[in-house]
Amino acid sequence: MPSAIRFMKSLSNVPMAFACLALFGLMCLTFADVVMRSVFNAPIEAATELIRMGVAVVVFAALPVLSAQNGHITVDLLDGVFRKFQLERVRDAIVALVCAAMLWWPAERIVDLAQRAKSYGDVTEYLQIPTFYVGYFIAAMTYLTAVALIGRACLHIFSPESLVAPHD
């Protein structure tokens, strides 16, 4: 089991690297657009559509990794109660499963919207990039997030010691 977890952690570097590259590209594009707009009074025409697609890539590429690592913001109002009755594992497994179930329907809906955009031939305004590519990417990452949450729930149930971060 630990070797599989190590493999999955190393595999999680791929979408995070993709998100980092997209974020760096967004930073460079925004800088260039500001310079072009301010100095030469000639903004980059396609900056808006590239930024929209880039933000989607950053958010949805990081989502499965953050969900698998439990990196989301949480509120611990009832942690004392769950700790008192030793139900933390059960709670965390149920929350992960409920979140996975709640992500599945939007992912299916996004696939439908991407298929519709593909059938209509929808493209971006300036660069004529087909919009269904981003839709399929968002759907794939949403499905992957749901699967990661299911895996996390299984670890909470069957191998909770693997979720404890080693102390340096």
C-alpha positions in Angstrom: 0.0 0.0 0.0 2.7 2.6 0.8 4.3 2.1 -2.6 1.0 2.8 -4.3 0.5 5.9 -2.3 4.0 7.1 -3.1 3.3 6.4 -6.8 0.1 8.4 -6.6 1.8 11.3 -4.9 4.5 11.4 -7.6 1.8 11.2 -10.2 0.1 14.2 -8.7 3.0 16.3 -9.7 1.9 16.2 -13.4 -1.4 18.2 -13.0 0.3 20.6 -10.5 3.1 21.2 -13.0 0.5 21.8 -15.7 -1.3 24.3 -13.4 2.0 26.0 -12.5 2.9 26.4 -16.2 -0.5 27.8 -16.9 -0.2 30.2 -14.1 3.2 31.4 -15.3 1.7 31.8 -18.8 -1.1 33.9 -17.3 1.4 36.0 -15.4 3.5 36.7 -18.6 0.4 37.4 -20.7 -1.0 39.8 -18.1 2.3 41.6 -17.8 2.6 41.9 -21.6 -0.9 43.1 -22.0 -0.4 45.8 -19.3 2.8 47.0 -21.0 1.3 47.0 -24.5 -1.9 48.7 -23.2 0.0 51.4 -21.1 3.1 52.1 -23.2 1.9 51.5 -26.8 -1.9 51.9 -26.4 -2.3 48.6 -28.1 -3.7 45.9 -25.9 -3.4 42.2 -26.7 -6.7 41.5 -28.4 -7.0 37.8 -27.4 -5.8 38.3 -23.8 -9.3 38.0 -22.3 -10.1 34.7 -23.9 -6.6 33.3 -23.1 -6.9 34.4 -19.5 -10.4 32.8 -19.2 -9.0 29.5 -20.5 -5.9 29.8 -18.4 -7.8 30.3 -15.2 -9.9 27.3 -15.9 -6.8 25.2 -16.5 -5.2 26.4 -13.2 -8.2 25.8 -11.1 -9.3 22.4 -12.5 -5.7 21.0 -12.8 -5.1 21.7 -9.1 -8.5 20.5 -7.9 -7.9 16.7 -7.9 -4.5 17.1 -6.2 -5.9 19.5 -3.5 -8.9 17.2 -2.9 -6.7 14.1 -2.6 -4.4 15.9 -0.1 -7.3 17.4 1.8 -6.0 20.8 1.0 -9.4 22.6 1.1 -10.5 25.1 3.7 -12.3 23.4 6.6 -14.3 24.6 9.6 -13.7 22.6 12.8 -16.7 23.6 14.8 -17.7 20.0 15.7 -14.2 18.4 15.8 -14.3 18.1 19.5 -17.6 16.1 19.4 -16.3 13.7 16.7 -13.0 13.3 18.6 -14.8 12.5 21.8 -16.8 9.7 20.2 -13.9 8.6 18.0 -15.9 9.2 14.8 -13.3 11.3 12.9 -12.5 8.6 10.4 -16.2 7.9 9.7 -16.9 11.6 9.3 -14.0 12.2 7.0 -14.9 9.2 4.9 -18.5 10.2 4.6 -17.6 13.8 3.7 -15.2 12.6 1.0 -17.9 10.3 -0.5 -20.6 12.9 -0.4 -18.2 15.4 -2.1 -17.4 12.8 -4.7 -21.0 12.2 -5.4 -21.8 15.9 -5.6 -19.0 16.3 -8.2 -20.2 13.5 -10.5 -23.3 15.2 -11.7 -21.6 18.5 -12.7 -18.9 16.5 -14.5 -21.6 14.8 -16.5 -23.3 18.1 -17.2 -20.0 19.6 -18.4 -19.5 16.7 -20.8 -22.9 17.5 -22.2 -22.1 21.1 -22.6 -18.7 20.4 -24.2 -20.4 18.0 -26.7 -22.9 20.6 -27.5 -20.2 23.2 -28.1 -18.4 20.8 -30.3 -21.5 20.0 -32.4 -22.2 23.8 -32.8 -18.6 24.5 -33.7 -18.2 27.1 -30.9 -14.9 28.8 -31.0 -13.3 31.7 -29.2 -13.7 35.2 -30.7 -10.2 36.2 -31.6 -8.1 33.0 -31.8 -10.8 30.7 -33.1 -9.9 28.0 -30.5 -12.7 25.4 -30.1 -14.2 25.8 -26.7 -15.0 22.2 -26.2 -11.3 21.4 -25.4 -11.6 23.4 -22.2 -15.0 21.8 -21.4 -13.6 18.3 -21.8 -10.6 19.2 -19.7 -12.8 20.6 -16.9 -15.0 17.5 -17.0 -12.0 15.1 -16.9 -10.5 17.0 -14.0 -13.8 17.0 -12.2 -14.2 13.2 -12.7 -10.6 12.8 -11.5 -11.4 14.8 -8.4 -14.4 12.6 -7.6 -12.2 9.5 -8.0 -9.5 11.0 -5.8 -12.1 11.7 -3.1 -13.4 8.1 -3.3 -9.8 6.9 -2.9 -9.4 9.2 0.1 -12.6 7.9 1.6 -11.3 4.3 1.2 -8.0 5.3 2.9 -10.0 6.8 5.8 -11.8 3.5 6.2 -9.2 0.9 5.5 -5.8 2.6 6.0 -6.1 5.7 8.1 -2.4 5.5 9.2 -1.4 6.2 5.6 -3.1 9.6 5.8 -1.0 10.9 8.7 1.8 13.1 7.5 5.2 12.0 8.6 6.9 14.5 11.0 10.3 15.8 10.0 
